[in-house]
Amino acid sequence: MVVAVAFLMEQLDSTIITTAIPDMAASLHATPVQMNLAVTTYVLALAIFIPVSGWFADRFGSRRIFVAALVVFTLGSVACGAAQTFPMLVATRAVQGLGGAMMTPVGRLILLRSFPRRDLVKAMTYTTLPAILGPVAGPLFGGVITTYASWRWIFFVNIPFGLVGILLALRFVEDTRADARTPFDVPGF
């Protein structure tokens, strides 16, 4: 469930912003078209940093990297919600994307190392279902939050989930590492 909540949080965040773009643009003195850069920056950060997450987990421990990813994502969410300028929002979305990029693959690695083969499909199913809901529920929640509160709350709602996820991961996730240390593949990255 710890990994499932992290997956949901990461997937929800990739789409929740879309309905808030007009309000965010007005607040940050940008155009709605420019605000697409905040969406793209998050997705780009995910794409760039997902490939290195497994190496970090093997090198430094899966729990340590998973918790670090939750911390970075949560602090990135706080910074996004507190952004006062458009460039600041774009930069903080990149930080948030870095945390999100580390959560998903490291979470899967935790599942692979935590469950016997016979239970792995069931564990992956329970973990994937909430993540599938994220892109569907994101625009709905974003619209409700933006209509009845400030757009900033689309980021602040991640704070309690992130804090609970950090505490639960520290308590329940085993810290595993690869047996052999491999050097970082710079050309591959």
SEKOLNU-270080 format. One record per residue (C-alpha): residue in three letters; x, y, z. Coordinates in pm, whole numbers, padded with zeros to 5 digits, always signed. Layout:
% SEKOLNU-270080
ALAXYZ;...
This chain:
% SEKOLNU-270080
MET+00000+00000+00000;VAL+00292+00237+00067;VAL+00417+00192-00287;ALA+00061+00214-00427;VAL+00000+00551-00262;ALA+00329+00683-00401;PHE+00230+00565-00750;LEU-00110+00731-00716;MET+00045+01056-00596;GLU+00290+01064-00886;GLN+00029+00981-01151;LEU-00228+01220-01006;ASP+00021+01503-01016;SER+00090+01461-01385;THR-00272+01550-01474;ILE-00418+01747-01182;ILE-00250+02065-01303;THR-00430+02078-01639;THR-00761+02218-01512;ALA-00582+02477-01300;ILE-00377+02623-01587;PRO-00599+02930-01648;ASP-00599+03029-01279;MET-00228+02962-01246;ALA-00154+03167-01557;ALA-00350+03466-01426;SER-00187+03443-01084;LEU+00167+03410-01220;HIS+00124+03666-01502;ALA+00177+03412-01777;THR-00034+03293-02068;PRO-00211+02956-02059;VAL+00011+02845-02347;GLN+00321+02929-02144;MET+00182+02730-01852;ASN+00213+02415-02062;LEU+00584+02444-01992;ALA+00509+02361-01626;VAL+00333+02042-01739;THR+00604+01951-01988;THR+00887+02019-01742;TYR+00743+01768-01496;VAL+00706+01498-01764;LEU+01052+01573-01903;ALA+01210+01541-01556;LEU+01034+01205-01518;ALA+01171+01086-01851;ILE+01526+01200-01776;PHE+01560+01057-01427;ILE+01364+00731-01443;PRO+01659+00544-01604;VAL+01899+00627-01317;SER+01664+00539-01032;GLY+01738+00165-01040;TRP+02111+00228-01024;PHE+02065+00458-00724;ALA+01848+00198-00547;ASP+02104-00076-00612;ARG+02388+00146-00494;PHE+02235+00318-00190;GLY+01943+00095-00092;SER+01587+00083-00218;ARG+01423+00214+00099;ARG+01668+00502+00127;ILE+01610+00609-00234;PHE+01233+00557-00210;VAL+01214+00774+00102;ALA+01443+01032-00059;ALA+01213+01035-00363;LEU+00910+01092-00139;VAL+01094+01374+00041;VAL+01200+01541-00285;PHE+00852+01503-00434;THR+00682+01641-00121;LEU+00922+01935-00089;GLY+00884+01998-00463;SER+00507+02005-00412;VAL+00542+02260-00132;ALA+00768+02472-00352;CYS+00526+02447-00647;GLY+00238+02563-00429;ALA+00447+02850-00294;ALA+00576+02961-00637;GLN+00542+03335-00687;THR+00664+03354-01045;PHE+00627+03145-01358;PRO+01001+03056-01380;MET+00991+02950-01015;LEU+00696+02720-01086;VAL+00876+02563-01382;ALA+01192+02505-01174;THR+00998+02354-00884;ARG+00804+02128-01122;ALA+01141+01992-01236;VAL+01229+01915-00872;GLN+00890+01750-00824;GLY+00947+01545-01141;LEU+01284+01429-01010;GLY+01115+01291-00700;GLY+00839+01132-00905;ALA+01091+00973-01139;MET+01259+00796-00851;MET+00935+00680-00682;THR+00785+00460-00953;PRO+01078+00241-01063;VAL+01218+00211-00712;GLY+00870+00121-00584;ARG+00851-00158-00842;LEU+01196-00275-00743;ILE+01081-00286-00379;LEU+00785-00501-00482;LEU+01006-00737-00682;ARG+01239-00783-00388;SER+00965-00801-00121;PHE+00725-01063-00255;PRO+00781-01425-00360;ARG+00714-01497-00726;ARG+00378-01659-00655;ASP+00247-01338-00491;LEU+00411-01087-00723;VAL+00126-01057-00975;LYS-00125-00992-00697;ALA+00105-00733-00537;MET+00160-00557-00870;THR-00216-00552-00933;TYR-00290-00391-00597;THR-00013-00139-00659;THR-00110-00055-01016;LEU-00484-00004-00964;PRO-00450+00322-00766;ALA-00193+00448-01017;ILE-00441+00393-01301;LEU-00692+00613-01119;GLY-00448+00906-01102;PRO-00473+01027-01462;VAL-00851+00980-01458;ALA-00911+01154-01125;GLY-00647+01427-01169;PRO-00846+01667-01387;LEU-01159+01617-01174;PHE-00977+01687-00847;GLY-00786+01975-01005;GLY-01112+02132-01118;VAL-01278+02093-00778;ILE-00977+02227-00590;THR-00933+02522-00826;THR-01305+02605-00814;TYR-01344+02593-00436;ALA-00993+02683-00317;SER-00672+02821-00465;TRP-00476+02649-00742;ARG-00192+02623-00492;TRP-00380+02347-00310;ILE-00337+02110-00604;PHE+00022+02087-00484;PHE-00036+02119-00110;VAL-00263+01811-00107;ASN+00052+01604-00165;ILE+00198+01704+00173;PRO+00001+01470+00401;PHE+00034+01181+00155;GLY+00407+01240+00127;LEU+00458+01261+00504;VAL+00255+00946+00570;GLY+00435+00768+00287;ILE+00774+00862+00432;LEU+00683+00738+00779;LEU+00531+00414+00649;ALA+00823+00346+00415;LEU+01069+00393+00699;ARG+00866+00152+00911;PHE+00762-00119+00664;VAL+00992-00118+00360;GLU+01301-00333+00378;ASP+01621-00166+00259;THR+01765-00391-00011;ARG+02063-00338-00241;ALA+02221-00520-00531;ASP+02488-00771-00437;ALA+02737-00642-00693;ARG+02813-00275-00736;THR+02821-00166-01096;PRO+02963+00165-01214;PHE+02725+00431-01337;ASP+02670+00404-01714;VAL+02729+00766-01821;PRO+02708+00702-02198;GLY+02392+00494-02150;PHE+02233+00769-01943;
